[in-house]
Amino acid sequence: MQSARTTPRRRSRAFLAMAAALVATAAGVLAPSPAGAAPTTAAEASRLVQEAAQELTVVDEQVHEAEIAVQDQQEAARVAAEQAAAAQAALAVFEPQLRAIAKSGYTGKTQSRVAAMLTSDSADELVQQMTTLDMIAAHTNAVVSQAAAAKTAAQQAQAAADEATATAEAGLRQLQEQKADVQKRAAAYQADFARLSATEQARVTTAVAGRSLDAPAVAELPVAPGSAAAVAIATALAQVGDRYAGGGTGPDAFDCSGLTSFAYRAAGVSLPHSSRAQSQLGRQVSRDELQPGDLVFYYTPISHVALYIGNGMIVHARTYGKPVAVTSVDQNGYRFGVRLTG
């Protein structure tokens, strides 16, 4: 019985520790970078902005992972609170029985073995009274033992709930600080980007996110009409031109995993808001196997996701300050595709 109670608690603590580690990892990634020397040429400025854009995609992904960890921590805290309430309710059941036992012992209504011997008129009556007293004693001991076990369980459950709540609250505070840091970095990046010439801006965007192509009509693509893939592609293509925003999930601004989750939500498919988490779904496929509707992932560690629409093209939310666009699937950092349906 004891092991059955401790196993879930051990698992809960192990899970909370893992989730806390994920949030801490994101904090490490978000540590401020040392300031370098100011760029002395336009080419160097362009290179630094390009590097900053790539770093921001990694930072964004770490924040998304931290968000998922905090959500899991909050859910664990909610479950732990429910378990604590149930344990407290189980303990409360024993309260009237314990009061009755205490009252009975205090007023002397329960006869002792000595009293039974003195008042019995025969051996049979003595045996009967002694048997009754043994049964009462056994019941009393059982109730007290069960109540003690219930009290211990309630205390342990409340301690676990308090620990889970504290972990979730700490994770949330840390996440909020991380988001604020990302916003500062994004603002600095956008300011640096704005100081580049139009030619340099185009060069940075193309290097980071690919050259923009004309968005095709869904009817022109090799995808089954009415399928989940077709709905997701049509939804994503309808967002072409919308701005990129870290943490954006629509309807007018997106980041990469925000766009893919938004597109597939329209098709009735729920995706986590994280490119790394999305990469772990479905069945992995190679570049040659890609079909419209597949998700495509980039960089090591994975920090970008796009939606493959067919004919060697993807639609994705590219980088800070640049809109959702259609580009070639063949970009730097390509890793693999994932098929969610079919």
C-alpha positions as CSV (number, residue, x, y, z in Angstrom):
1,M,0.0,0.0,0.0
2,Q,2.8,2.4,0.9
3,S,4.6,1.9,-2.4
4,A,1.4,2.6,-4.3
5,R,1.1,6.0,-2.7
6,T,4.8,7.0,-3.0
7,T,5.3,6.0,-6.7
8,P,3.0,8.7,-8.2
9,R,4.5,11.2,-5.8
10,R,8.0,10.3,-6.8
11,R,7.0,10.5,-10.5
12,S,5.4,13.9,-9.9
13,R,8.5,15.3,-8.2
14,A,10.7,13.9,-11.0
15,F,8.5,15.5,-13.6
16,L,8.5,18.8,-11.8
17,A,12.3,18.7,-11.6
18,M,12.5,18.0,-15.3
19,A,10.1,20.8,-16.2
20,A,12.0,23.2,-14.0
21,A,15.2,22.2,-15.7
22,L,13.7,23.1,-19.1
23,V,12.8,26.6,-17.8
24,A,16.3,26.9,-16.4
25,T,17.8,25.9,-19.7
26,A,15.8,28.6,-21.5
27,A,17.2,31.1,-18.9
28,G,20.7,30.1,-19.8
29,V,20.1,30.5,-23.5
30,L,18.6,34.0,-22.8
31,A,21.7,35.2,-20.8
32,P,22.8,38.5,-22.3
33,S,25.5,38.3,-24.9
34,P,28.6,40.3,-24.5
35,A,28.6,43.5,-26.4
36,G,30.9,43.5,-29.4
37,A,32.7,46.3,-31.2
38,A,30.5,48.5,-33.5
39,P,30.5,47.4,-37.1
40,T,32.9,49.4,-39.3
41,T,31.4,48.5,-42.7
42,A,28.0,47.9,-44.2
43,A,28.9,44.3,-44.9
44,E,29.9,43.7,-41.3
45,A,26.7,45.3,-40.1
46,S,24.7,43.1,-42.4
47,R,26.5,40.0,-41.1
48,L,25.9,41.0,-37.4
49,V,22.2,41.6,-38.1
50,Q,22.0,38.2,-39.8
51,E,23.6,36.5,-36.9
52,A,21.2,38.3,-34.5
53,A,18.2,37.2,-36.5
54,Q,19.3,33.5,-36.3
55,E,20.0,33.9,-32.6
56,L,16.5,35.2,-32.0
57,T,14.9,32.2,-33.7
58,V,16.8,30.0,-31.2
59,V,15.8,32.2,-28.3
60,D,12.2,32.2,-29.4
61,E,12.1,28.4,-29.5
62,Q,13.6,28.2,-26.0
63,V,10.9,30.5,-24.7
64,H,8.3,28.3,-26.4
65,E,9.7,25.2,-24.7
66,A,9.7,27.1,-21.4
67,E,6.1,28.0,-21.9
68,I,5.2,24.3,-22.4
69,A,7.2,23.4,-19.3
70,V,5.3,26.0,-17.2
71,Q,2.0,24.8,-18.6
72,D,2.9,21.3,-17.5
73,Q,4.0,22.6,-14.1
74,Q,0.7,24.4,-13.6
75,E,-1.2,21.3,-14.6
76,A,0.8,19.2,-12.2
77,A,0.1,21.8,-9.4
78,R,-3.7,21.5,-10.3
79,V,-3.6,17.7,-10.1
80,A,-1.6,17.8,-6.9
81,A,-4.2,20.2,-5.3
82,E,-7.0,17.9,-6.3
83,Q,-5.2,14.9,-4.7
84,A,-4.6,16.9,-1.5
85,A,-8.3,17.8,-1.3
86,A,-9.3,14.2,-1.9
87,A,-6.8,13.1,0.8
88,Q,-8.2,15.6,3.3
89,A,-11.8,14.5,2.5
90,A,-10.7,10.9,3.2
91,L,-9.3,11.9,6.5
92,A,-12.5,13.8,7.4
93,V,-14.5,10.6,7.1
94,F,-12.8,9.2,10.2
95,E,-13.5,12.3,12.4
96,P,-16.9,11.2,13.7
97,Q,-15.7,7.6,14.3
98,L,-12.7,8.9,16.3
99,R,-14.9,11.2,18.4
100,A,-17.2,8.2,19.2
101,I,-14.3,6.1,20.2
102,A,-12.9,8.8,22.4
103,K,-16.3,9.5,24.0
104,S,-16.9,5.8,24.6
105,G,-13.6,5.3,26.3
106,Y,-14.0,8.5,28.4
107,T,-17.5,7.6,29.8
108,G,-16.7,4.0,30.5
109,K,-19.4,2.5,28.3
110,T,-16.8,0.0,26.9
111,Q,-16.4,-2.7,29.5
112,S,-12.9,-3.8,30.4
113,R,-11.8,-7.4,30.6
114,V,-11.8,-7.1,34.4
115,A,-15.4,-5.9,34.5
116,A,-16.4,-8.7,32.2
117,M,-14.9,-11.3,34.6
118,L,-16.6,-9.7,37.6
119,T,-20.0,-9.5,36.0
120,S,-20.2,-12.8,34.1
121,D,-22.6,-15.4,35.6
122,S,-21.1,-18.3,33.7
123,A,-18.1,-19.3,31.6
124,D,-20.2,-19.1,28.4
125,E,-21.2,-15.5,29.2
126,L,-17.6,-14.6,30.0
127,V,-16.4,-16.0,26.7
128,Q,-19.2,-14.1,24.9
129,Q,-18.3,-10.8,26.6
130,M,-14.6,-11.3,26.0
131,T,-15.2,-12.1,22.4
132,T,-17.3,-8.9,22.0
133,L,-14.6,-6.9,23.7
134,D,-12.0,-8.3,21.3
135,M,-14.1,-7.4,18.3
136,I,-14.6,-3.9,19.6
137,A,-10.9,-3.5,20.3
138,A,-10.0,-4.8,16.9
139,H,-12.5,-2.4,15.2
140,T,-11.2,0.5,17.3
141,N,-7.6,-0.3,16.4
142,A,-8.5,-0.6,12.8
143,V,-10.2,2.7,12.7
144,V,-7.4,4.5,14.5
145,S,-4.8,2.8,12.2
146,Q,-6.7,3.8,9.1
147,A,-7.2,7.3,10.4
148,A,-3.5,7.6,11.1
149,A,-2.6,6.4,7.6
150,A,-5.2,8.9,6.1
151,K,-3.6,11.7,8.1
152,T,-0.2,10.8,6.8
153,A,-1.4,10.6,3.3
154,A,-3.2,14.0,3.6
155,Q,0.0,15.7,5.0
156,Q,2.1,14.2,2.2
157,A,-0.4,15.2,-0.5
158,Q,-0.5,18.7,0.8
159,A,3.2,18.9,0.9
160,A,3.4,17.7,-2.7
161,A,0.7,20.3,-3.8
162,D,2.6,23.1,-2.1
163,E,5.8,22.0,-3.8
164,A,4.1,21.8,-7.2
165,T,2.5,25.2,-6.8
166,A,5.8,26.8,-5.8
167,T,7.5,25.3,-8.8
168,A,4.8,26.5,-11.2
169,E,4.9,30.0,-9.7
170,A,8.7,30.2,-9.9
171,G,8.6,28.9,-13.5
172,L,6.0,31.5,-14.5
173,R,8.0,34.4,-13.0
174,Q,11.2,33.2,-14.8
175,L,9.3,32.8,-18.1
176,Q,7.9,36.4,-17.8
177,E,11.5,37.7,-17.3
178,Q,12.7,35.7,-20.3
179,K,9.9,37.1,-22.5
180,A,10.8,40.6,-21.5
181,D,14.4,39.9,-22.4
182,V,13.4,38.6,-25.8
183,Q,11.4,41.7,-26.5
184,K,14.4,43.9,-25.7
185,R,16.5,41.8,-28.1
186,A,13.9,41.9,-30.8
187,A,13.7,45.7,-30.5
188,A,17.5,46.0,-30.7
189,Y,17.5,43.7,-33.7
190,Q,14.8,45.7,-35.5
191,A,16.6,48.9,-34.8
192,D,19.8,47.5,-36.3
193,F,18.0,46.1,-39.3
194,A,16.3,49.4,-40.0
195,R,19.7,51.1,-40.2
196,L,20.7,48.9,-43.2
197,S,20.1,49.9,-46.7
198,A,17.2,48.3,-48.6
199,T,19.7,46.1,-50.5
200,E,21.4,45.0,-47.3
201,Q,18.0,44.3,-45.7
202,A,17.0,42.1,-48.6
203,R,20.3,40.3,-48.4
204,V,19.9,39.6,-44.7
205,T,16.3,38.4,-45.1
206,T,17.2,36.1,-48.0
207,A,20.1,34.6,-46.2
208,V,18.1,34.0,-43.0
209,A,14.7,33.1,-44.5
210,G,14.9,32.5,-48.2
211,R,13.9,34.6,-51.3
212,S,10.2,35.4,-51.4
213,L,8.3,33.7,-54.2
214,D,4.8,34.4,-55.6
215,A,2.2,32.6,-53.5
216,P,0.4,30.0,-55.6
217,A,-3.4,29.2,-55.5
218,V,-4.2,26.0,-53.6
219,A,-5.8,24.7,-56.8
220,E,-2.4,24.8,-58.5
221,L,-0.8,22.6,-55.9
222,P,-0.7,18.8,-55.8
223,V,-2.9,18.4,-52.8
224,A,-6.3,16.6,-52.4
225,P,-9.1,19.1,-52.2
226,G,-10.8,19.2,-48.8
227,S,-8.1,17.2,-47.1
228,A,-6.6,18.4,-43.8
229,A,-3.4,19.3,-45.7
230,A,-5.4,21.3,-48.2
231,V,-7.2,23.2,-45.5
232,A,-3.9,23.9,-43.6
233,I,-2.2,25.1,-46.7
234,A,-5.0,27.4,-47.8
235,T,-5.1,28.9,-44.3
236,A,-1.4,29.5,-44.2
237,L,-1.3,31.0,-47.7
238,A,-4.1,33.4,-46.6
239,Q,-1.6,34.8,-44.1
240,V,1.1,35.7,-46.6
241,G,2.1,39.3,-46.0
242,D,1.2,39.2,-42.3
243,R,4.0,40.3,-40.1
244,Y,6.4,38.2,-38.0
245,A,6.1,38.5,-34.2
246,G,7.8,36.5,-31.6
247,G,5.2,34.4,-29.8
248,G,2.6,35.3,-32.5
249,T,-0.2,32.8,-33.1
250,G,-2.4,35.0,-35.3
251,P,-4.6,36.1,-36.7
252,D,-2.5,39.0,-38.0
253,A,1.0,38.2,-36.7
254,F,2.9,34.9,-36.4
255,D,6.1,33.3,-35.5
256,C,7.1,30.0,-37.3
257,S,5.3,27.5,-35.0
258,G,2.5,29.9,-34.4
259,L,1.7,29.9,-38.1
260,T,1.8,26.1,-38.5
261,S,-0.3,25.5,-35.5
262,F,-2.8,28.2,-36.7
263,A,-3.0,26.6,-40.1
264,Y,-3.6,23.1,-38.8
265,R,-6.0,24.3,-36.2
266,A,-8.3,25.3,-39.1
267,A,-8.1,21.6,-40.2
268,G,-9.0,20.3,-36.8
269,V,-5.5,19.3,-35.9
270,S,-3.9,20.6,-32.6
271,L,-0.2,21.3,-32.6
272,P,2.0,22.6,-29.8
273,H,3.4,26.1,-30.1
274,S,7.0,24.9,-30.4
275,S,9.0,23.9,-33.5
276,R,10.9,21.3,-31.5
277,A,7.7,19.8,-30.0
278,Q,6.1,19.7,-33.5
279,S,9.2,17.9,-34.9
280,Q,8.4,15.0,-32.5
281,L,5.0,14.4,-33.9
282,G,3.9,12.2,-36.9
283,R,6.3,10.3,-39.1
284,Q,9.6,11.7,-40.2
285,V,10.2,11.9,-44.0
286,S,13.2,12.8,-46.2
287,R,13.5,15.7,-48.6
288,D,12.5,13.4,-51.5
289,E,9.4,12.2,-49.7
290,L,7.9,15.6,-48.9
291,Q,4.2,16.0,-49.7
292,P,2.0,19.0,-49.4
293,G,1.0,19.5,-45.8
294,D,4.2,18.1,-44.3
295,L,6.0,20.2,-41.7
296,V,9.6,21.0,-42.5
297,F,12.3,21.7,-39.8
298,Y,15.5,23.6,-39.8
299,Y,18.7,24.1,-37.8
300,T,20.4,22.2,-35.0
301,P,19.0,22.3,-32.5
302,I,15.6,22.7,-34.3
303,S,14.4,26.3,-34.0
304,H,12.3,26.8,-37.2
305,V,9.4,25.1,-38.8
306,A,7.6,25.7,-42.2
307,L,4.7,24.2,-44.0
308,Y,5.5,22.4,-47.2
309,I,3.0,23.3,-50.0
310,G,4.4,21.3,-52.9
311,N,6.5,22.0,-56.0
312,G,9.6,22.6,-53.8
313,M,8.0,25.5,-51.9
314,I,7.1,26.2,-48.3
315,V,5.1,28.9,-46.5
316,H,6.5,30.2,-43.2
317,A,6.8,33.1,-40.8
318,R,10.4,34.0,-41.6
319,T,12.1,36.4,-39.3
320,Y,11.6,39.5,-37.2
321,G,10.1,42.4,-39.1
322,K,9.5,40.4,-42.3
323,P,6.1,39.1,-43.3
324,V,4.8,35.5,-43.8
325,A,6.0,34.4,-47.2
326,V,6.4,31.6,-49.7
327,T,10.0,30.5,-50.4
328,S,12.0,27.5,-51.6
329,V,12.2,24.5,-49.2
330,D,15.9,24.3,-49.8
331,Q,17.4,26.7,-47.3
332,N,20.4,26.6,-45.0
333,G,19.9,24.4,-42.0
334,Y,17.3,22.0,-43.6
335,R,16.9,18.9,-41.3
336,F,13.8,16.8,-42.3
337,G,10.1,16.8,-42.8
338,V,7.3,15.3,-40.7
339,R,4.0,13.9,-42.0
340,L,1.1,14.5,-39.6
341,T,-1.7,12.9,-41.6
342,G,-2.2,10.0,-44.0
